[in-house]
Amino acid sequence: MTNTGALWQNWARSESVRPARVERPTSVAAVQRAVIAAAKSGMPIKAVGSGHSFSGIAVAPGVLLDLADLSGIVGVDTATGRVTLAAGTRLHRIRGLLTPYGLALANMGDVDRQTISGATSTGTHGTGSAFGGLVTQIVGLTLVTGDGELLHVSETENAEIFPAARLGLGALGILVDVTIQCVPDFLLHAVEQAEPLGEVLDTFDERSRAADHFEFYWFPHTEKALTKTNTRLDPAAGRAPLAPVSRWIDDELLANGVFGALCTIGAVLPQSVPTINRVAERFMARREYTDASTRIFVSRRAVRFHEMEYALPIAAIPAAVREVRELIQRSGWRISFPIEVRSAAADDVWLSTAHGRETGYIAVHRFYREKPAEYFTAVEAIMRSHDGRPHWGKMHTRDAESLRETYPHFDDFVAVRDRLDPERRFTNRYLERVLGR
Ligand SMILES: Cc1cc2nc3c(=O)[nH]c(=O)nc-3n(C[C@H](O)[C@H](O)[C@H](O)COP(=O)(O)OP(=O)(O)OC[C@H]3O[C@@H](n4cnc5c(N)ncnc54)[C@H](O)[C@@H]3O)c2cc1C
């Protein structure tokens, strides 16, 4: 299917483009034909997932490839738990696809609307000091390269490309499938409660290591953090889910409905934000429940926002959060959205934000109708002073020169890009900024 002229926008409404052409291939061969045709007409080409990146990484001014029709399971190896998924598969479909095999994804981020290719191409992660981001679950993949050829990459096939291609930023080619090392299905026992921010910061590293999955949210202008501690359990432990009504009140009405209305008020009347946040603090009731892993990892996010997230050496997290708190106090800004703090294990993927170091993440947000630049720029300066690495799919101002300093394999990645896409058929303005031309 081919379309022209329609406006594409990302989820956050921070990026938009009118692609010269939109194509929706229904086979791998059609993807190859699309890449070759784009090359002949001299147009750049880019696969786009569900547009959940806040940065301009998915902007496709030339040919936009929508892989929605390349979705579902391509193959399952039941002996190893390795599952090959077509590139356009949305994360929220994966649980249903894996359940018949008794398998699950080892870890997930906050939402599940993304595609497996989009999520891995930007380094999407959840939390857990012993767990890497989604890319660390990839054991193989297939790319269509700049010349339209198919390239299989894994630890044993074209292995020299593997550490680059697992997190390729969409710069190395079009992914047509991804093979994931799954784990036996599991439940999560969740404990959520409000705790004094100072105590949470003092014990962040320790608590992140002690729990399977620990994270916290801090609402600026308050002294409390909402901590979330999730413990992995065997399915035999049995589910003890939240009652549907209380889940709806907490997760839909308060987290989305009321919160959205409060953010709208806060955007018009910024002076009301500290009071609103203190009211929100009171609603942080303790909750304890056990449910399927996806129902606990994932939330629905109906209130649109802009986000910047930085990855820091985990030991730097308490100091960096305190510096952000002082910055907000000093500046007089009224910030309605919470700051989210998570962790991940070190990994060996060249452009992973957790490459080579145990990592903590600090994410800052602003309601999408508020201008984020002043706040994000000041927070970014703090993150840079701790050798922070920006999430590739979220807002930041870094360029190739500054990113090269923090990624030891930056030039190795660029060399792979030169090999697979010498004519820069998959580039866009964002990639030119962060990788160079
Ligand atoms: C509400 C919300 C919550 C979020 N929560 C988290 C979170 O908890 N943790 C986290 O780390 N991130 C989170 N993110 C960020 C998000 O996971 C990433 O930006 C992710 O890349 C979005 O996936 P997507 O499918 O929308 O990809 P897109 O944004 O559409 O594309 C991202 C990149 O992937 C490339 N790409 C897509 N498909 C292919 C393909 N087939 N071949 C090659 N390249 C391809 C695109 O070209 C682009 O470069 C969140 C974003 C939102 C909006």
The ligand as a Tripos MOL2 file, in Angstrom:
@<TRIPOS>MOLECULE
LIG
   53    58     1     0     0
SMALL
NO_CHARGES

@<TRIPOS>ATOM
      1 C1          4.3520    7.2360   27.0250 C.3       1 LIG1
      2 C2          5.7450    6.7410   26.7590 C.ar      1 LIG1
      3 C3          6.3600    5.9050   27.6650 C.ar      1 LIG1
      4 C4          7.6740    5.4570   27.4390 C.ar      1 LIG1
      5 N1          8.2570    4.6550   28.3720 N.ar      1 LIG1
      6 C5          9.5350    4.2610   28.1940 C.ar      1 LIG1
      7 C6         10.2000    3.4380   29.1660 C.ar      1 LIG1
      8 O1          9.6150    3.0250   30.1650 O.2       1 LIG1
      9 N2         11.4990    3.1280   28.9540 N.ar      1 LIG1
     10 C7         12.1870    3.5750   27.8620 C.ar      1 LIG1
     11 O2         13.3680    3.2820   27.7430 O.2       1 LIG1
     12 N3         11.5870    4.3060   26.9060 N.ar      1 LIG1
     13 C8         10.2790    4.6550   27.0470 C.ar      1 LIG1
     14 N4          9.6730    5.4130   26.0870 N.ar      1 LIG1
     15 C9         10.4100    5.7130   24.8570 C.3       1 LIG1
     16 C10        10.1020    4.6740   23.7700 C.3       1 LIG1
     17 O3         10.1540    3.3650   24.2830 O.3       1 LIG1
     18 C11        11.1170    4.7340   22.6340 C.3       1 LIG1
     19 O4         11.2290    6.0240   22.1360 O.3       1 LIG1
     20 C12        10.8100    3.7410   21.5140 C.3       1 LIG1
     21 O5         11.7770    3.8490   20.5290 O.3       1 LIG1
     22 C13         9.4980    3.9580   20.8180 C.3       1 LIG1
     23 O6          9.2200    2.8370   19.9970 O.3       1 LIG1
     24 P1          8.3810    3.0400   18.6630 P.3       1 LIG1
     25 O7          7.9380    1.7240   18.1580 O.co2     1 LIG1
     26 O8          7.3410    4.0550   18.8720 O.co2     1 LIG1
     27 O9          9.5020    3.5800   17.6820 O.3       1 LIG1
     28 P2          9.6000    4.9720   16.9040 P.3       1 LIG1
     29 O10         9.6520    6.0630   17.8760 O.co2     1 LIG1
     30 O11         8.5460    5.0320   15.8590 O.co2     1 LIG1
     31 O12        11.0150    4.7900   16.2070 O.3       1 LIG1
     32 C14        12.1870    4.7860   16.9860 C.3       1 LIG1
     33 C15        13.3980    4.4290   16.1320 C.3       1 LIG1
     34 O13        13.2900    3.0670   15.7390 O.3       1 LIG1
     35 C16        13.5140    2.9720   14.3490 C.3       1 LIG1
     36 N5         12.7880    1.8340   13.8250 N.ar      1 LIG1
     37 C17        11.4890    1.5160   14.0080 C.ar      1 LIG1
     38 N6         11.2230    0.3860   13.3270 N.ar      1 LIG1
     39 C18        12.3590    0.0020   12.7310 C.ar      1 LIG1
     40 C19        12.7190   -1.0820   11.8750 C.ar      1 LIG1
     41 N7         11.8410   -1.9960   11.5130 N.pl3     1 LIG1
     42 N8         13.9900   -1.1400   11.4290 N.ar      1 LIG1
     43 C20        14.9100   -0.2200   11.7950 C.ar      1 LIG1
     44 N9         14.6210    0.8250   12.5690 N.ar      1 LIG1
     45 C21        13.3670    0.9250   13.0270 C.ar      1 LIG1
     46 C22        12.9950    4.2990   13.7990 C.3       1 LIG1
     47 O14        13.5150    4.5500   12.5200 O.3       1 LIG1
     48 C23        13.5330    5.2300   14.8470 C.3       1 LIG1
     49 O15        14.9010    5.4480   14.5970 O.3       1 LIG1
     50 C24         8.3590    5.8550   26.2620 C.ar      1 LIG1
     51 C25         7.7260    6.6870   25.3250 C.ar      1 LIG1
     52 C26         6.4230    7.1270   25.5790 C.ar      1 LIG1
     53 C27         5.7570    8.0310   24.5700 C.3       1 LIG1
@<TRIPOS>BOND
     1     1     2 1
     2     2     3 ar
     3     2    52 ar
     4     3     4 ar
     5     4     5 ar
     6     4    50 ar
     7     5     6 ar
     8     6     7 ar
     9     6    13 1
    10     7     8 2
    11     7     9 ar
    12     9    10 ar
    13    10    11 2
    14    10    12 ar
    15    12    13 ar
    16    13    14 ar
    17    14    15 1
    18    14    50 ar
    19    15    16 1
    20    16    17 1
    21    16    18 1
    22    18    19 1
    23    18    20 1
    24    20    21 1
    25    20    22 1
    26    22    23 1
    27    23    24 1
    28    24    25 2
    29    24    26 1
    30    24    27 1
    31    27    28 1
    32    28    29 2
    33    28    30 1
    34    28    31 1
    35    31    32 1
    36    32    33 1
    37    33    34 1
    38    33    48 1
    39    34    35 1
    40    35    36 1
    41    35    46 1
    42    36    37 ar
    43    36    45 ar
    44    37    38 ar
    45    38    39 ar
    46    39    40 ar
    47    39    45 ar
    48    40    41 1
    49    40    42 ar
    50    42    43 ar
    51    43    44 ar
    52    44    45 ar
    53    46    47 1
    54    46    48 1
    55    48    49 1
    56    50    51 ar
    57    51    52 ar
    58    52    53 1
@<TRIPOS>SUBSTRUCTURE
     1 LIG1         1 GROUP 0 **** ****
